[in-house]
Amino acid sequence: EVHLQLKTKSKVFCSCKNEFGHEANKNICPICAGHPGTLPVMNKKVVDDAILLGLATNCKITPLTSFARKHYYYPDLPKNYQITQDADPICQDGYISIELEDGSEKKIRLIRIHMEEDAGKNIHTSLGFSLVDLNRAGTPLVEIVSQPDMENAQQAKAYLMRLHSIVQYLGISDANMEEGSFRADVNISVRKKTTDQLGQRIELKNINSFKFITQAIEYETQRQIQALESGEKIYPETRQWDRKNQKTVMMRRKEGADDYRYFPEPDLPAIEIDSKWIDGIRKTIPELPGEKLRRFQKDYGLPYADALILIESIPLANYFEQTCKTCKNPKSACNWILRNLLAYLNEHKADINNTKMTPENLAGLVNEIEAGNINSKVAQDVFADMIATGKTATEIIKEKDLGQVDSTDLLEEIAKKIVENNPDETAKYKAGNLRLFGFFVGQAMKETGGKANPKVLNDIFTKLLK
């Protein structure tokens, strides 16, 4: 179950600002604060976004969808009920395709996507009491509920990452896990290999990172297996992930649907969604992550693993495509982005949109290498200068006289001296110690300040050392 906060300007049933990070209880009104006698008014943008997400995840859109009240008592829910959807959610029977490690695809079926309002937030103090911030109350949510089609932690992670990418591509949520706008409740059960009957389901509540979700699933799976093998009974309960001790701990026994006493919401009319409405939204669907993944592999010749990393981030994918507009070798550009550029951004906690290494400049560096003007070793130094100064590769190569030495006569003269000055190594190489070949090439590189053409050097030393 994934709870996704939508980034509409206002809340779902009132005109209060839908913004994160404000002073506690700043963005509230009698409606979202649950005052008696207030009436909710539906935000149409929420319905539009829910339909858009449903179409992007291959769902059927419900022609007549309505709301219900879900009753429970908690300090952050001032009405003592949540407005949600029950019998006829807005989207049903969809699926999301994920790629498995062997390169095959798997469909993760979706039971439903429904609209609802978020609750407020309890803030627990170190002094032994709690405070309630209602700024989040009434924030528009969609809840995405999947079938039990994921068989291990890696598949669950792949599903969540793909869903996370889809909502960002659609532009309906920032899906910030740290701020709680993308929250996952993971339901886990185990079964013996000899039966298709799933065991008792345990819910892990509100885990806010893909890493922790993976760890929690792996731990809870083993916990349940060990409990069953020891003769224990698994009871329905809600647990949470203890990051410090790397284990799940019980929060409370799990409520059943009957405990919530669902009944139709009397203050909101049903919503009729016709084909014209659906077709209008369908036209706004952008290229989605799965489509971009296949296109990057086909058009740019990228390996699956590299293309997958690029498409999971919209800014990263855009940066790559911008680079490819003037780059002569897309696969080489991809390598520079995934290895050098991302390493720099992670180390300096920088944003790809603000780096001094523009896509055009990176393309220029790759083109200099492709043209044989610099070798890969020198290119590393040029890259470091470029990202620090914002200069082009051509400017740095010219300023520092880093152009590659291609002269066969000059390199042959250097190579002969190295062979003559190292008789012991030459004898050992000729006696069968072929690993010494790198020693000779390294000496020549040192002599030329790293500017020698490696291919030309290899050919020369191969002939000299025969």
C-alpha positions as CSV (number, residue, x, y, z in Angstrom):
1,E,0.0,0.0,0.0
2,V,1.5,3.3,-1.1
3,H,0.2,6.6,0.1
4,L,1.1,9.4,-2.3
5,Q,0.6,13.1,-1.5
6,L,-0.5,15.1,-4.6
7,K,1.1,18.5,-5.1
8,T,-2.0,20.5,-5.8
9,K,-2.0,24.1,-4.7
10,S,-4.8,23.6,-2.2
11,K,-6.0,20.7,0.0
12,V,-8.5,18.1,-1.1
13,F,-11.7,19.5,0.5
14,C,-10.9,23.1,1.3
15,S,-8.9,26.1,0.0
16,C,-6.0,25.9,2.5
17,K,-2.5,25.8,1.1
18,N,-1.1,22.4,0.3
19,E,2.5,23.1,1.2
20,F,5.2,21.4,3.4
21,G,7.4,23.0,6.0
22,H,5.2,25.8,7.4
23,E,4.8,26.7,11.1
24,A,2.6,24.2,13.0
25,N,-1.1,24.7,12.5
26,K,-0.6,27.6,10.1
27,N,-2.4,26.2,7.0
28,I,-5.7,25.1,8.6
29,C,-9.3,26.1,8.5
30,P,-12.6,24.8,10.2
31,I,-13.0,22.2,7.4
32,C,-9.6,20.5,7.6
33,A,-9.5,21.0,11.4
34,G,-12.7,19.0,11.6
35,H,-15.0,21.6,13.2
36,P,-18.7,20.3,13.5
37,G,-21.0,21.4,10.8
38,T,-18.4,22.2,8.2
39,L,-18.9,20.8,4.7
40,P,-16.1,19.5,2.3
41,V,-15.9,20.7,-1.3
42,M,-14.1,18.4,-3.8
43,N,-10.9,19.7,-5.4
44,K,-11.3,18.7,-9.1
45,K,-7.5,18.7,-9.7
46,V,-7.2,15.8,-7.3
47,V,-9.7,13.8,-9.4
48,D,-7.7,14.7,-12.6
49,D,-4.5,13.6,-11.1
50,A,-6.0,10.3,-9.9
51,I,-7.3,9.6,-13.4
52,L,-3.9,10.4,-14.9
53,L,-2.2,8.0,-12.5
54,G,-4.8,5.3,-13.2
55,L,-4.3,5.6,-17.0
56,A,-0.5,5.6,-16.6
57,T,-0.7,2.3,-14.6
58,N,-3.1,0.6,-17.0
59,C,-6.2,0.9,-14.7
60,K,-9.9,0.9,-15.6
61,I,-11.4,4.2,-14.6
62,T,-14.6,3.8,-12.6
63,P,-17.5,5.7,-14.3
64,L,-19.3,6.5,-11.1
65,T,-17.0,6.8,-8.0
66,S,-18.0,7.9,-4.5
67,F,-16.6,8.5,-1.0
68,A,-16.9,6.9,2.3
69,R,-16.1,7.5,6.0
70,K,-13.4,5.4,7.7
71,H,-13.8,5.7,11.4
72,Y,-10.9,5.5,13.9
73,Y,-9.8,7.6,16.9
74,Y,-6.4,9.2,17.0
75,P,-5.3,12.7,18.0
76,D,-4.2,13.7,14.5
77,L,-7.7,13.0,13.1
78,P,-9.9,15.6,14.6
79,K,-13.2,14.5,12.9
80,N,-12.6,10.9,14.2
81,Y,-13.1,9.7,10.7
82,Q,-11.2,9.9,7.4
83,I,-12.9,10.7,4.1
84,T,-11.7,8.0,1.7
85,Q,-13.1,5.6,-0.9
86,D,-14.4,2.1,-0.2
87,A,-16.7,0.2,-2.5
88,D,-16.1,2.0,-5.9
89,P,-12.6,3.5,-6.0
90,I,-11.7,5.7,-8.9
91,C,-9.2,3.3,-10.5
92,Q,-9.2,-0.5,-10.5
93,D,-7.4,-3.6,-12.0
94,G,-4.2,-2.0,-13.3
95,Y,-0.6,-3.1,-13.4
96,I,3.0,-1.9,-13.4
97,S,5.7,-3.7,-15.3
98,I,9.1,-4.2,-13.6
99,E,12.3,-5.6,-15.1
100,L,13.9,-8.6,-13.3
101,E,17.6,-9.3,-12.9
102,D,17.5,-11.8,-15.8
103,G,16.2,-9.1,-18.2
104,S,12.6,-10.4,-18.2
105,E,9.6,-8.4,-17.4
106,K,7.0,-9.0,-14.6
107,K,3.6,-7.4,-14.2
108,I,2.7,-6.3,-10.7
109,R,-1.1,-6.1,-10.6
110,L,-2.9,-3.2,-8.9
111,I,-6.1,-3.9,-7.0
112,R,-7.1,-0.3,-6.8
113,I,-6.1,3.4,-6.6
114,H,-8.4,5.6,-4.5
115,M,-8.5,9.2,-3.3
116,E,-8.5,10.2,0.4
117,E,-7.4,12.9,2.8
118,D,-4.3,12.7,4.9
119,A,-4.4,13.0,8.7
120,G,-2.4,15.5,10.7
121,K,1.0,14.7,12.3
122,N,1.8,13.8,15.9
123,I,5.0,15.2,17.3
124,H,6.3,13.2,20.2
125,T,8.5,15.2,22.6
126,S,11.3,14.0,24.9
127,L,9.3,15.4,27.8
128,G,6.8,12.7,27.7
129,F,3.9,14.4,25.9
130,S,2.9,14.7,22.3
131,L,1.8,17.7,20.1
132,V,-0.5,17.7,17.1
133,D,0.2,19.6,13.9
134,L,-2.8,19.7,11.6
135,N,-1.1,21.4,8.6
136,R,-1.0,18.0,6.9
137,A,-4.7,17.3,7.6
138,G,-6.7,17.4,4.4
139,T,-3.7,17.0,2.2
140,P,-4.8,15.2,-1.0
141,L,-3.7,11.5,-1.1
142,V,-4.0,8.7,-3.5
143,E,-3.5,5.2,-2.2
144,I,-2.2,2.5,-4.5
145,V,-2.8,-1.0,-3.4
146,S,-1.1,-3.9,-5.2
147,Q,-1.8,-7.7,-5.4
148,P,0.7,-10.0,-3.6
149,D,2.7,-10.5,-6.8
150,M,6.1,-9.6,-5.4
151,E,8.1,-12.6,-4.2
152,N,11.1,-11.0,-2.6
153,A,12.6,-7.7,-1.3
154,Q,14.3,-6.9,-4.6
155,Q,11.0,-7.2,-6.6
156,A,9.3,-5.0,-4.0
157,K,12.0,-2.4,-4.3
158,A,11.9,-2.5,-8.1
159,Y,8.1,-2.0,-8.0
160,L,8.3,0.9,-5.6
161,M,11.1,2.6,-7.6
162,R,9.1,2.3,-10.8
163,L,6.0,3.7,-9.2
164,H,8.1,6.5,-7.7
165,S,9.4,7.3,-11.1
166,I,6.0,7.2,-12.8
167,V,4.4,9.8,-10.4
168,Q,7.4,12.1,-10.9
169,Y,7.2,11.7,-14.7
170,L,3.5,12.6,-14.5
171,G,4.3,15.6,-12.3
172,I,1.5,14.9,-9.8
173,S,3.8,14.6,-6.8
174,D,7.3,15.4,-5.7
175,A,7.3,11.9,-4.1
176,N,9.7,13.1,-1.4
177,M,10.1,10.1,0.9
178,E,11.9,12.1,3.7
179,E,9.0,14.6,3.9
180,G,6.4,11.8,3.8
181,S,4.8,12.5,0.4
182,F,5.6,8.9,-0.7
183,R,5.0,6.4,2.1
184,A,4.9,2.7,1.8
185,D,3.1,0.1,4.0
186,V,4.6,-3.3,3.2
187,N,2.5,-6.4,3.8
188,I,4.4,-9.6,4.2
189,S,3.3,-13.2,4.5
190,V,5.2,-16.5,3.9
191,R,4.1,-19.9,2.7
192,K,5.6,-23.3,2.4
193,K,6.9,-24.2,-1.1
194,T,4.5,-27.1,-1.2
195,T,1.4,-24.9,-1.0
196,D,-0.1,-21.9,-2.7
197,Q,-1.9,-20.8,0.4
198,L,-0.4,-17.5,1.8
199,G,0.2,-17.3,5.5
200,Q,-0.9,-14.6,7.9
201,R,-0.2,-11.1,6.7
202,I,1.9,-8.7,8.8
203,E,2.0,-5.0,8.0
204,L,5.1,-2.9,8.2
205,K,4.0,0.8,8.5
206,N,5.4,3.9,6.9
207,I,9.0,3.1,5.8
208,N,10.5,6.1,4.2
209,S,13.4,4.8,2.0
210,F,14.0,2.0,-0.5
211,K,17.0,0.8,1.4
212,F,15.1,0.4,4.7
213,I,12.1,-1.2,2.9
214,T,14.5,-3.8,1.4
215,Q,16.1,-4.4,4.8
216,A,12.8,-4.6,6.6
217,I,11.3,-7.1,4.2
218,E,14.3,-9.4,4.4
219,Y,14.3,-9.3,8.2
220,E,10.6,-9.8,8.6
221,T,10.5,-12.7,6.1
222,Q,13.1,-14.6,8.1
223,R,11.4,-13.7,11.4
224,Q,8.2,-15.2,10.2
225,I,9.9,-18.3,8.8
226,Q,11.8,-18.9,12.1
227,A,8.6,-18.4,14.1
228,L,6.6,-20.9,12.1
229,E,9.4,-23.5,12.1
230,S,9.5,-23.1,15.9
231,G,5.8,-23.9,16.2
232,E,4.7,-20.3,16.9
233,K,1.5,-18.8,15.5
234,I,1.7,-15.5,13.4
235,Y,-1.0,-13.0,14.5
236,P,-2.2,-10.1,12.4
237,E,-0.4,-7.0,13.6
238,T,1.2,-3.8,12.5
239,R,5.0,-3.5,13.0
240,Q,7.6,-0.8,12.4
241,W,11.2,-0.9,11.3
242,D,13.8,-0.2,14.0
243,R,16.7,1.2,12.0
244,K,19.1,1.3,14.9
245,N,18.6,-2.3,15.9
246,Q,17.9,-3.5,12.3
247,K,14.7,-5.4,13.2
248,T,10.9,-5.0,13.1
249,V,9.0,-4.3,16.3
250,M,5.3,-4.6,17.1
251,M,3.2,-1.4,17.2
252,R,-0.3,-2.8,17.7
253,R,-2.6,-5.6,16.8
254,K,-4.1,-5.2,13.3
255,E,-7.6,-3.9,12.9
256,G,-10.0,-5.5,10.5
257,A,-12.1,-3.7,7.9
258,D,-15.1,-4.1,10.3
259,D,-13.3,-2.1,13.0
260,Y,-13.3,1.0,10.8
261,R,-17.1,1.0,10.3
262,Y,-17.1,2.2,6.7
263,F,-20.3,3.9,5.5
264,P,-21.0,6.3,2.5
265,E,-19.9,9.9,2.9
266,P,-23.2,11.9,3.0
267,D,-21.6,15.3,2.4
268,L,-20.0,14.5,-1.0
269,P,-21.8,13.6,-4.1
270,A,-20.7,10.7,-6.4
271,I,-18.5,11.8,-9.3
272,E,-19.5,10.8,-12.8
273,I,-16.4,10.4,-15.1
274,D,-17.3,10.2,-18.8
275,S,-15.1,9.1,-21.8
276,K,-14.6,12.8,-22.8
277,W,-13.0,13.6,-19.5
278,I,-10.8,10.5,-19.6
279,D,-9.7,11.1,-23.2
280,G,-8.7,14.7,-22.4
281,I,-6.4,13.5,-19.6
282,R,-5.1,10.6,-21.7
283,K,-3.6,13.1,-24.2
284,T,-1.5,14.7,-21.4
285,I,0.4,11.5,-20.5
286,P,4.1,12.0,-21.1
287,E,6.7,9.4,-22.0
288,L,6.8,7.1,-19.0
289,P,9.9,5.4,-17.4
290,G,9.4,2.0,-19.0
291,E,9.1,3.5,-22.5
292,K,12.1,5.7,-21.9
293,L,14.1,2.7,-20.7
294,R,13.4,0.7,-23.9
295,R,14.1,3.8,-26.1
296,F,17.5,4.5,-24.4
297,Q,18.5,0.8,-25.0
298,K,17.4,0.9,-28.7
299,D,18.3,4.4,-29.8
300,Y,21.6,4.8,-27.8
301,G,22.7,1.2,-27.5
302,L,22.9,1.4,-23.7
303,P,23.1,-1.7,-21.5
304,Y,20.0,-2.4,-19.6
305,A,21.6,-1.6,-16.2
306,D,22.9,1.8,-17.3
307,A,19.7,2.8,-19.0
308,L,17.8,1.9,-15.8
309,I,19.9,4.2,-13.6
310,L,19.4,7.1,-16.1
311,I,15.6,6.8,-16.4
312,E,14.9,6.6,-12.6
313,S,15.8,10.3,-12.4
314,I,14.2,12.8,-14.7
315,P,17.0,15.4,-14.4
316,L,19.6,12.7,-15.1
317,A,17.8,11.3,-18.1
318,N,17.3,14.9,-19.5
319,Y,21.0,15.6,-18.9
320,F,22.0,12.5,-20.8
321,E,19.7,13.3,-23.8
322,Q,21.0,16.9,-23.9
323,T,24.6,15.6,-24.0
324,C,23.7,13.2,-26.8
325,K,22.6,16.1,-29.1
326,T,26.2,17.0,-29.8
327,C,28.1,13.9,-28.6
328,K,29.5,11.4,-31.1
329,N,29.5,8.4,-28.7
330,P,26.4,8.1,-26.4
331,K,27.7,5.0,-24.6
332,S,30.9,6.8,-23.7
333,A,28.8,9.8,-22.5
334,C,26.7,7.5,-20.4
335,N,29.9,6.1,-18.7
336,W,31.2,9.6,-17.9
337,I,27.8,10.6,-16.4
338,L,27.3,7.5,-14.3
339,R,30.9,7.1,-13.1
340,N,32.6,10.5,-13.0
341,L,29.7,13.0,-12.9
342,L,27.5,11.2,-10.3
343,A,30.5,10.5,-8.1
344,Y,31.4,14.2,-8.1
345,L,27.8,15.2,-7.4
346,N,27.4,12.7,-4.5
347,E,30.7,13.7,-3.0
348,H,29.9,17.4,-3.1
349,K,26.2,17.0,-2.4
350,A,25.5,19.0,-5.6
351,D,22.6,19.2,-8.0
352,I,23.0,18.0,-11.6
353,N,21.1,21.1,-12.8
354,N,23.6,23.5,-11.1
355,T,26.9,21.8,-12.0
356,K,29.5,23.7,-14.0
357,M,29.8,20.6,-16.2
358,T,27.1,21.4,-18.7
359,P,25.8,18.7,-21.1
360,E,27.4,20.5,-24.0
361,N,30.8,20.6,-22.3
362,L,30.6,16.9,-21.4
363,A,29.8,16.2,-25.0
364,G,32.8,18.2,-26.0
365,L,35.1,16.2,-23.7
366,V,33.8,12.9,-25.2
367,N,34.3,14.3,-28.7
368,E,37.9,15.2,-27.9
369,I,38.6,11.6,-26.8
370,E,36.8,10.2,-29.9
371,A,38.9,12.5,-32.2
372,G,42.1,11.1,-30.6
373,N,43.1,14.6,-29.3
374,I,43.5,13.3,-25.7
375,N,43.7,9.8,-24.2
376,S,41.5,8.5,-21.4
377,K,44.1,9.2,-18.7
378,V,44.5,12.8,-19.6
379,A,40.7,13.1,-20.0
380,Q,40.3,12.4,-16.2
381,D,42.4,15.4,-15.4
382,V,40.6,17.5,-18.0
383,F,37.2,16.5,-16.5
384,A,38.3,17.6,-13.1
385,D,39.3,21.0,-14.4
386,M,36.1,21.4,-16.4
387,I,33.8,20.7,-13.5
388,A,35.8,23.0,-11.2
389,T,36.0,25.9,-13.7
390,G,33.2,25.5,-16.2
391,K,35.8,25.8,-19.1
392,T,35.5,23.6,-22.2
393,A,37.7,20.6,-22.8
394,T,39.2,22.3,-25.9
395,E,40.2,25.4,-23.8
396,I,41.9,23.3,-21.1
397,I,43.7,21.1,-23.6
398,K,45.1,24.2,-25.4
399,E,46.0,26.1,-22.2
400,K,47.8,23.1,-20.6
401,D,49.2,21.7,-23.8
402,L,47.6,18.3,-23.1
403,G,47.2,17.3,-26.7
404,Q,47.9,13.6,-27.4
405,V,51.3,12.6,-28.8
406,D,50.7,10.6,-31.9
407,S,54.1,10.8,-33.6
408,T,55.3,7.3,-34.3
409,D,58.9,8.4,-34.8
410,L,59.0,10.3,-31.5
411,L,57.3,7.5,-29.5
412,E,59.5,4.9,-31.1
413,E,62.6,6.8,-30.1
414,I,61.3,7.0,-26.5
415,A,60.3,3.4,-26.4
416,K,63.8,2.2,-27.7
417,K,65.5,4.2,-24.9
418,I,63.2,2.6,-22.3
419,V,64.0,-0.9,-23.5
420,E,67.7,-0.2,-23.6
421,N,67.7,1.3,-20.1
422,N,65.9,-1.6,-18.6
423,P,67.8,-4.8,-19.7
424,D,66.6,-6.9,-16.7
425,E,62.9,-6.2,-17.3
426,T,63.4,-6.8,-21.0
427,A,65.0,-10.2,-20.4
428,K,62.3,-11.2,-17.9
429,Y,59.6,-10.2,-20.4
430,K,61.2,-12.2,-23.2
431,A,61.5,-15.1,-20.8
432,G,57.7,-15.2,-20.4
433,N,56.8,-12.6,-17.8
434,L,54.3,-10.9,-20.0
435,R,52.8,-8.8,-17.2
436,L,55.9,-6.5,-17.5
437,F,54.5,-5.1,-20.7
438,G,52.5,-2.6,-18.6
439,F,55.8,-1.5,-17.0
440,F,57.2,-0.4,-20.4
441,V,54.0,1.4,-21.4
442,G,53.9,3.1,-18.0
443,Q,57.5,4.3,-18.4
444,A,56.6,5.8,-21.8
445,M,53.5,7.5,-20.4
446,K,55.6,9.0,-17.6
447,E,58.2,10.2,-20.1
448,T,55.4,12.0,-22.2
449,G,53.5,13.3,-19.2
450,G,50.7,10.9,-19.9
451,K,50.1,12.4,-23.4
452,A,51.2,9.4,-25.5
453,N,48.7,7.6,-27.6
454,P,48.2,4.3,-25.8
455,K,47.4,2.3,-29.0
456,V,50.5,3.6,-30.8
457,L,52.6,2.8,-27.8
458,N,51.3,-0.7,-27.5
459,D,52.0,-1.4,-31.2
460,I,55.6,0.0,-30.8
461,F,56.4,-2.0,-27.7
462,T,54.9,-5.2,-29.2
463,K,57.3,-5.0,-32.1
464,L,60.4,-4.0,-30.0
465,L,59.9,-6.7,-27.4
466,K,59.3,-9.6,-29.9
